[in-house]
Amino acid sequence: MVIVGVVRNPGHEPEDVLSLQDAVNLGILDLSQGLYYNNNTRQHISMMEAMNSGWIKVGLKNTIYGL
């Protein structure tokens, strides 16, 4: 599984989905601590909790071997 997008402001429509790199650069994701920063509540939660809430979008990475 890989992170394919990160929601900037949960609960706001339309969803503003950032790339992983942009989310890290903006301080929304702290990969070393495994934390997601919720801009609305101003609190950090675990990345797993953010994934379960749909704020971190994950997908499968397709790997083609031998090419």
Backbone torsions as a table, in degrees:
resi	resn	phi	psi	omega
1	MET	NA	142.6	177.9
2	VAL	-132.8	152.8	175.9
3	ILE	-77.6	123.8	-178.7
4	VAL	-108.4	-10.0	178.4
5	GLY	-176.2	156.4	-179.4
6	VAL	-134.5	127.8	-180.0
7	VAL	-76.3	127.4	-178.3
8	ARG	-74.5	-50.7	-177.0
9	ASN	-126.4	90.3	-178.0
10	PRO	-56.3	138.4	176.8
11	GLY	90.6	-9.0	178.8
12	HIS	-96.7	139.6	178.1
13	GLU	-112.3	140.1	-6.2
14	PRO	-73.3	156.1	179.6
15	GLU	-63.5	131.8	175.3
16	ASP	-98.7	102.0	-175.8
17	VAL	-101.8	125.7	-178.8
18	LEU	-103.2	161.4	170.9
19	SER	-72.5	162.5	176.7
20	LEU	-57.0	-47.2	-178.2
21	GLN	-61.1	-43.9	179.0
22	ASP	-63.7	-40.5	179.6
23	ALA	-63.6	-39.3	177.3
24	VAL	-67.4	-46.1	-178.9
25	ASN	-61.1	-34.0	-179.2
26	LEU	-86.5	-3.2	178.8
27	GLY	81.9	12.6	178.4
28	ILE	-76.9	-36.8	175.5
29	LEU	-113.6	134.1	172.0
30	ASP	-115.2	96.9	-175.1
31	LEU	-67.4	-32.4	-178.8
32	SER	-69.6	-30.4	179.4
33	GLN	-98.8	-13.5	-177.7
34	GLY	71.4	38.5	-174.9
35	LEU	-121.7	149.8	175.0
36	TYR	-115.7	132.9	178.7
37	TYR	-99.4	119.0	178.5
38	ASN	-88.4	111.2	-178.5
39	ASN	-63.2	-27.2	-178.3
40	ASN	-75.1	-44.0	-177.5
41	THR	-94.1	-12.5	-176.9
42	ARG	61.3	33.3	179.6
43	GLN	-125.9	152.4	173.8
44	HIS	-92.8	141.2	172.8
45	ILE	-132.0	164.8	179.1
46	SER	-66.0	152.4	177.4
47	MET	-62.4	-33.9	178.4
48	MET	-63.5	-42.5	177.5
49	GLU	-63.8	-39.9	178.3
50	ALA	-65.5	-38.2	176.3
51	MET	-63.9	-45.1	179.6
52	ASN	-63.6	-28.7	178.7
53	SER	-84.0	-8.1	-179.8
54	GLY	86.3	10.7	-178.9
55	TRP	-88.0	-20.4	169.9
56	ILE	-113.8	117.3	-177.5
57	LYS	-89.7	128.7	179.9
58	VAL	-121.9	155.3	178.6
59	GLY	-150.3	176.1	178.5
60	LEU	-90.5	140.9	177.6
61	LYS	-95.7	125.2	176.1
62	ASN	-86.6	126.2	178.6
63	THR	-120.0	127.0	177.4
64	ILE	-107.7	116.5	-179.0
65	TYR	-85.5	145.0	174.5
66	GLY	84.1	6.7	178.3
67	LEU	-111.8	NA	NA
